[in-house]
């Protein structure tokens, strides 16, 4: 039996008027103390969902975590910050035991790989998880309007919607672990094809494709139309890259970057993205720029002149056009191209020869 008067006296405003929400939370097993604390933080409606997302009760500060790990407090604070996470101070009790166990993995990798490499990995992990969280939250907000009080105008409805969405969190964790293991295997096989003596560099094809005139499209399309456009482009590009044995490096707004072990699949992927039937049906004006050579691999990304050149070539291409660099042109003699066009590209002192690919 819920004692509404006691809850109101403890700090929950209008307790009886919020009976549906409070009885729902009590039925899930939340104590009066937990509800009062959530109300104090303005999160009574979010208590049911917030509880599932916690890694566990906060029992550690950065100081006690450092003691448990046998490390200096500044090192642990730097690792936590590298993950994109913050705490108010070294003595704030904010970390769970699971958090400290996770940091122990970083500490052990640090001993093997060195501090710089292990901490760089944390930055990649943190930025990747932040982006994934943004994507999950955006999809849930769009697909479940009741999760926002501004939409539902009802704390009880929002609490139930939020709880239902949060129940996917542990299941997503299991999915991410499985997918991570599969990608580790394919990554190892890929690097066996492109790695050279220097472990920091690889020789590969680099491609960029984007939606030509995207900026002007953003001025004319409504948000739902823009969302559909980007979804269509990203899904088509990802399908093509993966099916052709390439590796999707990243999406940057309306642009996709991929790499391949050799030049021929690089060109084939570009052809299939630019001429994709779904893109044609949707009226997507796609263009691409390609290069091949030695690049630096770091943090899950690629750097060097071939990357810069391919990025500049896509910006110079006309809608529906694929521009090949000199190296890709030389390595794919069976491909028909137009005559070399010397282009002045930003970041390059000398003109860069670009070869327009002639569609088959």
LUMZA-787662 format. One record per residue (C-alpha): x negated, y negated, z negated; residue number from 0. Coordinates in pm, 1 decimal. Layout:
<sites>
X_Y_Z_NUM
...
</sites>
This chain:
<sites>
0.0_0.0_0.0_0
-147.6_-332.1_105.9_1
-153.0_-602.3_-163.5_2
-98.8_-912.1_50.2_3
-95.2_-1145.8_-249.4_4
-435.5_-1019.7_-364.4_5
-576.5_-1056.8_-13.5_6
-445.8_-1411.0_13.3_7
-591.2_-1498.1_-326.7_8
-924.5_-1352.3_-211.2_9
-936.4_-1579.1_91.5_10
-727.0_-1432.4_375.9_11
-499.6_-1711.7_490.6_12
-129.5_-1638.7_555.1_13
-179.4_-1274.0_469.5_14
188.9_-1178.3_484.8_15
235.7_-1349.6_821.0_16
-55.4_-1139.2_951.1_17
79.7_-813.6_811.0_18
60.7_-619.7_1139.0_19
-311.2_-694.5_1176.0_20
-392.5_-627.3_810.6_21
-196.6_-299.7_798.3_22
-367.2_-189.2_1120.2_23
-711.0_-254.3_968.3_24
-615.1_-85.5_642.2_25
-494.9_217.3_838.6_26
-838.7_240.7_1000.5_27
-993.3_255.4_654.4_28
-1128.3_-97.9_614.7_29
-1143.7_-215.5_255.5_30
-1010.0_-541.0_118.7_31
-1370.0_-659.2_71.8_32
-1452.5_-591.3_437.2_33
-1142.5_-776.8_551.6_34
-1215.1_-1074.4_327.7_35
-1573.9_-1090.3_455.4_36
-1454.4_-1076.1_816.2_37
-1201.6_-1352.2_747.8_38
-1478.0_-1565.4_598.3_39
-1665.2_-1531.3_927.2_40
-1354.5_-1602.5_1133.8_41
-1360.7_-1244.5_1266.8_42
-1070.4_-1065.6_1100.2_43
-921.7_-992.4_1443.9_44
-1263.1_-854.1_1554.1_45
-1338.5_-636.1_1251.9_46
-1214.5_-311.0_1407.4_47
-1425.1_-355.2_1720.6_48
-1727.4_-513.0_1555.0_49
-1765.3_-215.0_1320.6_50
-1808.1_30.5_1609.8_51
-2077.5_-182.5_1773.7_52
-2296.7_-207.1_1464.5_53
-2603.4_16.9_1463.2_54
-2539.1_70.9_1092.3_55
-2512.8_-129.7_772.0_56
-2782.9_-397.2_738.9_57
-3033.3_-270.4_484.2_58
-3366.3_-412.9_604.0_59
-3524.3_-751.4_653.7_60
-3816.5_-802.9_889.5_61
-4037.8_-789.4_582.3_62
-3911.4_-452.5_457.4_63
-3904.8_-318.0_814.8_64
-4271.7_-412.1_850.1_65
-4349.3_-235.3_522.2_66
-4166.3_78.3_636.6_67
-4355.2_74.7_969.0_68
-4691.6_-6.9_814.1_69
-4725.2_-319.8_1027.5_70
-4765.6_-692.0_974.1_71
-4446.3_-897.2_949.2_72
-4544.5_-1129.1_1241.4_73
-4590.2_-826.5_1467.6_74
-4244.7_-690.9_1387.0_75
-4089.0_-1036.4_1421.7_76
-4252.5_-1071.6_1764.2_77
-4121.6_-730.2_1870.5_78
-3767.5_-817.6_1761.4_79
-3788.1_-1147.7_1948.4_80
-3921.5_-967.6_2259.1_81
-3595.8_-771.8_2260.1_82
-3408.5_-1101.5_2277.3_83
-3283.1_-1064.4_1920.0_84
-3308.4_-1315.5_1637.5_85
-3274.9_-1332.3_1261.8_86
-3259.8_-1639.8_1039.9_87
-3582.1_-1558.4_856.4_88
-3818.1_-1277.1_752.1_89
-3623.6_-1209.7_431.9_90
-3274.5_-1196.0_583.1_91
-3115.4_-852.1_549.7_92
-3007.7_-798.9_909.9_93
-3157.9_-473.3_1040.1_94
-3011.5_-125.2_999.7_95
-3210.2_191.0_944.8_96
-3140.1_279.5_1309.2_97
-3297.1_-53.9_1411.3_98
-3611.5_27.8_1215.8_99
-3621.3_380.3_1361.0_100
-3602.6_225.4_1706.5_101
-3888.4_-12.1_1628.4_102
-4089.8_290.8_1515.0_103
-4078.2_412.6_1877.1_104
-4227.1_79.9_1986.7_105
-4493.4_105.7_1714.5_106
-4595.2_454.7_1830.9_107
-4605.0_344.9_2197.9_108
-4810.5_43.4_2091.9_109
-5070.6_276.5_1945.2_110
-5093.3_466.5_2275.5_111
-5041.1_194.9_2537.9_112
-5170.0_-111.3_2355.0_113
-4978.3_-405.5_2212.5_114
-4945.7_-604.0_2534.9_115
-4795.4_-321.1_2741.4_116
-4563.4_-196.8_2466.3_117
-4432.7_-544.4_2390.6_118
-4384.3_-617.6_2762.3_119
-4169.6_-304.9_2777.3_120
-3955.4_-444.8_2496.0_121
-3897.5_-761.1_2699.5_122
-3780.9_-555.6_2997.4_123
-3558.4_-345.9_2771.2_124
-3413.1_-653.0_2603.0_125
-3342.4_-841.0_2926.1_126
-3196.3_-528.1_3086.4_127
-2967.1_-462.5_2790.5_128
-2862.8_-828.0_2781.7_129
-2767.0_-815.6_3148.7_130
-2584.0_-485.0_3104.2_131
-2396.7_-628.2_2805.9_132
-2296.3_-931.0_3012.2_133
-2168.8_-702.9_3288.4_134
-1971.8_-483.5_3047.8_135
-1822.4_-784.0_2869.6_136
-1728.6_-953.9_3197.1_137
-1552.9_-645.6_3331.7_138
-1365.5_-587.3_3006.5_139
-1258.0_-951.2_2982.5_140
-1131.0_-941.2_3339.6_141
-959.4_-603.6_3307.9_142
-823.7_-642.0_2953.8_143
-692.6_-996.5_2906.5_144
-555.2_-913.6_2559.3_145
-912.6_-886.7_2430.2_146
-916.2_-1266.7_2421.7_147
-696.2_-1440.5_2167.4_148
-672.7_-1733.4_2406.0_149
-488.8_-1494.2_2639.3_150
-291.8_-1278.9_2394.3_151
-212.2_-1547.0_2132.8_152
-176.5_-1249.9_1896.4_153
-449.7_-1133.0_1655.7_154
-300.5_-785.6_1625.7_155
-287.6_-728.0_2002.1_156
-641.6_-856.9_2040.8_157
-767.1_-638.8_1754.1_158
-622.6_-326.0_1916.7_159
-752.3_-417.1_2263.6_160
-1099.4_-493.3_2126.9_161
-1110.8_-170.6_1927.5_162
-1012.9_32.7_2236.2_163
-1289.1_-133.0_2441.0_164
-1549.1_-93.0_2164.6_165
-1483.3_281.2_2148.8_166
-1669.0_309.4_2481.4_167
-1992.7_181.5_2319.5_168
-2125.0_516.2_2186.8_169
-2015.5_688.0_2507.9_170
-2200.3_428.5_2715.3_171
-2508.2_499.4_2502.7_172
-2491.2_867.5_2596.4_173
-2442.2_777.2_2963.9_174
-2740.3_539.1_2957.8_175
-2964.0_806.6_2806.3_176
-2869.8_1055.4_3079.3_177
-2910.8_801.7_3360.2_178
-3243.2_682.0_3217.6_179
-3381.6_1036.0_3225.5_180
-3276.3_1085.7_3587.6_181
-3429.0_753.6_3691.2_182
-3755.4_834.3_3514.5_183
-3784.6_1143.5_3730.2_184
-3709.8_964.6_4058.3_185
-3945.4_681.9_3962.4_186
-4227.5_927.4_3900.9_187
-4171.0_1088.3_4241.3_188
-4161.8_746.3_4408.1_189
-4487.8_629.1_4251.2_190
-4657.5_951.4_4356.0_191
-4594.0_839.0_4716.6_192
-4702.8_475.7_4687.3_193
-4964.2_464.1_4409.5_194
-5327.2_397.0_4488.4_195
-5648.2_395.1_4282.0_196
-5551.4_76.8_4100.9_197
-5266.0_177.8_3865.8_198
-5122.6_-174.9_3869.5_199
-5063.9_-185.5_4247.1_200
-4874.7_13.2_4507.9_201
-4848.7_3.4_4886.9_202
-4485.1_-13.0_4992.7_203
-4224.0_-179.7_5206.4_204
-4040.0_-478.9_5058.7_205
-3700.2_-594.1_5180.5_206
-3461.6_-876.9_5097.4_207
-3107.7_-923.2_5226.6_208
-2859.0_-1193.1_5140.6_209
-2527.9_-1346.4_5235.9_210
-2599.7_-1623.1_5483.5_211
-2413.7_-1943.7_5395.8_212
-2322.2_-1821.9_5048.4_213
-2346.1_-2169.1_4894.7_214
-2082.5_-2303.5_5131.6_215
-1864.4_-1999.8_5064.6_216
-1863.8_-2079.1_4691.7_217
-1708.1_-2414.2_4775.3_218
-1417.4_-2264.5_4966.4_219
-1334.5_-1934.9_4793.0_220
-1133.9_-1889.4_4474.5_221
-1299.2_-1700.9_4187.1_222
-1118.2_-1369.5_4257.0_223
-1218.0_-1389.5_4624.5_224
-1578.4_-1471.2_4533.7_225
-1587.7_-1181.2_4289.1_226
-1454.8_-942.5_4552.5_227
-1712.1_-1069.8_4803.2_228
-2006.2_-1013.0_4569.2_229
-1873.3_-671.6_4465.3_230
-1839.7_-570.2_4829.6_231
-2192.6_-682.6_4913.1_232
-2358.5_-528.2_4607.2_233
-2179.9_-195.4_4638.0_234
-2254.2_-165.9_5010.2_235
-2621.5_-259.1_4962.0_236
-2670.0_-22.2_4667.6_237
-2507.9_268.9_4852.7_238
-2729.8_219.2_5156.7_239
-3054.5_176.9_4961.5_240
-3001.8_482.2_4743.6_241
-2883.5_710.2_5024.2_242
-3187.9_620.2_5236.2_243
-3436.5_698.2_4959.5_244
-3523.6_338.2_4876.4_245
-3536.5_179.4_4533.2_246
-3307.2_-107.4_4444.0_247
-3524.8_-354.6_4251.1_248
-3270.1_-623.7_4163.7_249
-2980.2_-841.3_4263.3_250
-3040.1_-1217.6_4245.0_251
-2701.9_-1377.5_4291.2_252
-2608.0_-1304.6_4653.0_253
-2946.6_-1148.4_4732.4_254
-3071.0_-790.7_4697.8_255
-3433.2_-674.1_4686.9_256
-3545.0_-318.3_4756.9_257
-3866.2_-124.7_4816.5_258
-3948.5_188.8_5013.3_259
-4250.0_421.4_5039.7_260
-4297.5_334.8_5406.6_261
-4192.4_86.9_5678.5_262
-3948.3_302.8_5874.4_263
-3694.9_354.4_5592.1_264
-3739.8_-13.8_5508.7_265
-3614.2_-113.2_5854.5_266
-3342.6_150.5_5853.5_267
-3202.0_20.8_5524.5_268
-3202.2_-336.5_5655.9_269
-3012.9_-228.3_5968.4_270
-2752.2_-43.5_5765.3_271
-2700.2_-329.7_5518.7_272
-2676.0_-601.8_5783.5_273
-2452.8_-391.4_6006.9_274
-2255.5_-213.2_5734.8_275
-1893.1_-145.9_5846.9_276
-1751.4_-267.8_5513.6_277
-1953.7_-587.2_5547.2_278
-1821.8_-638.2_5899.1_279
-1461.6_-576.3_5789.6_280
-1500.1_-827.6_5506.7_281
-1666.0_-1080.5_5736.6_282
-1989.3_-1089.9_5535.9_283
-2269.3_-1268.0_5730.2_284
-2578.0_-1075.2_5611.3_285
-2943.2_-1127.5_5712.3_286
-3271.2_-962.7_5606.1_287
-3647.7_-1019.3_5582.8_288
-3904.8_-736.6_5564.6_289
-4275.0_-696.5_5486.7_290
-4515.9_-417.8_5391.0_291
-4839.9_-411.9_5196.7_292
-5009.9_-397.6_4859.0_293
-4808.3_-540.4_4570.8_294
-4841.7_-565.5_4195.0_295
-4588.5_-371.6_3986.1_296
-4508.2_-517.4_3646.1_297
-4208.7_-497.4_3417.3_298
-3992.1_-319.5_3672.6_299
-4052.2_-590.7_3932.8_300
-4289.3_-649.6_4226.1_301
-4523.8_-940.9_4294.0_302
-4763.2_-1049.2_4568.5_303
-4778.2_-1188.0_4920.6_304
-4561.8_-914.4_5081.0_305
-4285.1_-993.9_4830.9_306
-4314.4_-1368.8_4887.0_307
-4327.5_-1326.7_5263.3_308
-4018.9_-1104.4_5277.7_309
-3828.8_-1348.0_5054.8_310
-3919.6_-1640.7_5281.9_311
-3834.9_-1445.0_5597.1_312
-3481.4_-1369.9_5480.4_313
-3429.6_-1739.7_5413.9_314
-3546.8_-1816.2_5768.0_315
-3333.6_-1549.5_5937.5_316
-3011.3_-1633.6_6119.4_317
-2683.1_-1466.7_6014.5_318
-2691.1_-1103.4_6122.7_319
-3065.0_-1118.5_6199.0_320
-3350.5_-904.5_6063.8_321
-3699.4_-1058.7_6069.6_322
-4003.9_-829.3_6052.7_323
-4345.5_-940.4_5935.0_324
-4657.4_-870.9_6138.1_325
-4739.4_-562.5_5927.8_326
-4392.2_-407.4_5959.6_327
-4395.2_-477.0_6333.7_328
-4734.3_-306.6_6370.8_329
-4629.2_-5.0_6161.6_330
-4302.2_56.6_6350.3_331
-4408.7_60.8_6718.7_332
-4090.3_238.6_6823.3_333
-3873.4_-54.1_6718.0_334
-3774.1_-308.9_6980.8_335
-3825.7_-669.7_6876.7_336
-3824.6_-1013.4_7025.9_337
-4144.7_-1208.7_7075.5_338
-4328.8_-1329.7_6768.6_339
-4198.1_-1656.5_6629.3_340
-4454.7_-1852.7_6423.0_341
-4279.7_-1987.7_6114.1_342
-4395.5_-2239.2_5858.5_343
-4297.4_-2072.3_5532.1_344
-4315.5_-2228.4_5187.7_345
-4617.9_-2103.0_4994.6_346
-4816.6_-2000.5_5304.5_347
-5088.0_-2226.9_5444.2_348
-5080.6_-2078.4_5793.3_349
-4781.0_-2004.1_6019.5_350
-4635.5_-1656.3_5965.3_351
-4542.1_-1452.0_6272.5_352
-4187.7_-1318.4_6248.6_353
-4041.9_-1060.0_6487.1_354
-3663.3_-1056.1_6531.8_355
-3544.6_-695.9_6539.4_356
-3337.6_-614.4_6846.5_357
-3026.3_-411.7_6746.0_358
-3011.5_-63.9_6889.2_359
</sites>
